[in-house]
Amino acid sequence: MWKYILKRIFYSILTIFFLIMLTFFMMQLLPGDPFVGDKAVDPVVLEELHAKYGLDKPVPEQFVRYVLNVCKGDLGIDLKTKRPITQTIAESFPISFELGIRSLIFASIMGFFLGVLAAVKRGTKWDTGAMLIALIGISVPSFIMGAILQYFLGFKLFQWTGVRVFPILGWNTEMSKLLPAFALSFGSMASISRLMRTSMLDVMSSDYIKTAKAKGLSRMQIIWRHGVRNAVLPVVTFLGPQAAALLTGAFVVENIFNIPGLGKFFVIGVQNNNYTMITGTTLFYGAFLVVANLIVDLLYGVIDPRVKLAGGKE
Amino acid sequence: MADVLNIENLHVSFDTYAGEVHAVRGVDLHIASGEVLAVVGESGCGKSVTAQTIMKLNPMPPARIKEGSITLDGIDIVDAGEKQMEDIRGRLVSMIFQDPMTCLNPTMKVGKQIVETIQNHQKLSREEAHKEAIRLLEMVQIPNAAQRAEEYPHQFSGGMRQRAMIAMALSCKPKLLIADEPTTALDVTIQAQIMQLMATLRKETGTAIILITHDLGVVANLADRVAVMYAGRVMEQGTVRDIFYHPAHPYTRALLRSLPTIDTDRGAQLVSIPGTPPDLYAPPEGCEFASRCSECMKLCRANRPPMYTAGEGHIASCWKLHPDYPGEKEGR
């Protein structure tokens, strides 16, 4: 078990190293310069700035220095605001995290119930309805969903009722957190419900469900005790990457709803060639994803007793 | 003795896109309490469908009971609602299936799966039910039953899983146990153990058993009576002795001929019945076996033979048993 975990951690570090390397060198291919903005900058000042941040050194040397700094836990200094990147992450990531968690909970619960409903009522209006919602969720991107929600629930609802139920922008009141979380979760919810439906149909046609029926269990007992428990396994595997994606992947939604999360800083960083910001956030996201996947793999062994991780007993 | 199960003129069809499949077409079966009836026949002859219809396990639709009656311990099954069936299943009648590898829930402890059955039908506390489950596991000769009850099915071997299935099936002392090819998926040595176990348990519990199989060796061991099915109908029914020593139906004889014996030459080709069973989308007018029968007559193709008595408690559906048939009567 420990051997397995250590091996996984080693591979994770390797993955992250390659991730740094790729982002670092690809960033060098970006046209432009972090210090050249709207107004013209004096070439002498520019050179000084470059020297100050080590940007005049050869690229390989810059890379080695960066990697060494990362090992010390230093992600560099924001080239625009002069604040440490780690500080920006520490301030903004909790907001992204909260948004992600809210979406994840919503997506899992709704996706789960829609999927079970569709499978149990297969071929009926319920099934069609649930799968229609799923189809919309998969085909409509989150930013369009966000805009639609802003327009109807934020703007139109206010016009009709005169009461501001859902604020259009911001991240301060409970109500203001609902729309972005819903917009972000819709796609995941759709995927989860479809996966749950397929998995559930698969399980419900298996032999042990027939055994359960032959024992005289009621339909509800069969569905919940024997069906759902087994059908949820593949969904859990899917939930890992999905959770990581939701926790880290809200760039656009954060921008639309003007939420001061990490995604917003990342997008702005790309827009104005803020090298340290781009590598810092990418690295952070990457590490987060890798760790999330590792946790899910370990959890899987708890949920499904047949899975004994390599290196364990048996 | 009163019959535990009475099936009369049962017709079951499946409605599919390609049309109606007449899977079971007029089956009559009777089982006295404590009796073992073997139902034999090749794949697709309707033996499993008949068995599952007794418990209404077939999804309906597409399955449909077209005609006939099933009476289990005095209860009319055909008209019973789903709630009543839930009470009957597992309590009056239970079933063990062909493949023990897939018939137990992989994420539930074996003991718990038995406890669940017990608690579903009997008012027992969790501890009592658990004790009972361990007693049942011991009864089916699972060593370290208390410890084994806490394990998951994947930690059991195939034979042990089938034993656990049997324990589960017998947990509420049903009047009738349906064993749908209980040994087909097991090793030959394990098969013998399981059959032995079923024979012992039958003596101890007095449960009537319907044994569905295509293994005639299994039949000879355990059964009191045999029903031979073909293309959705019972062709012949009688005691084991009747069927093995005085088969009255050409199909039964052909089946027995195709059994290899210990004297069969290694090089010799195994005997098989030529042809294939009839299409059950459009069953033939006459005798179902006519097209493959070596003793087929003109009459057989156009008219389905009724059941004739071939001896006491021995019936077969063949024109050659008609009282006016001039030739020598087979089987006597």
Interface residues (C-beta under 8 A of the other chain):
Chain A: S206 D207 Y208 K210 T211 A212 K213 A214 K215 G216 L217 S218 R219 Q221 R225 H226 R229 N230 L233 I303 D304 P305 R306
Chain B: M55 L57 E82 M85 E86 D87 I88 R89 G90 R91 S94 M95 F97 D99 T102 C103 L104 N105 P106 T107 M108 E116 T117 N120 H121 Y152 H154 M165 M168
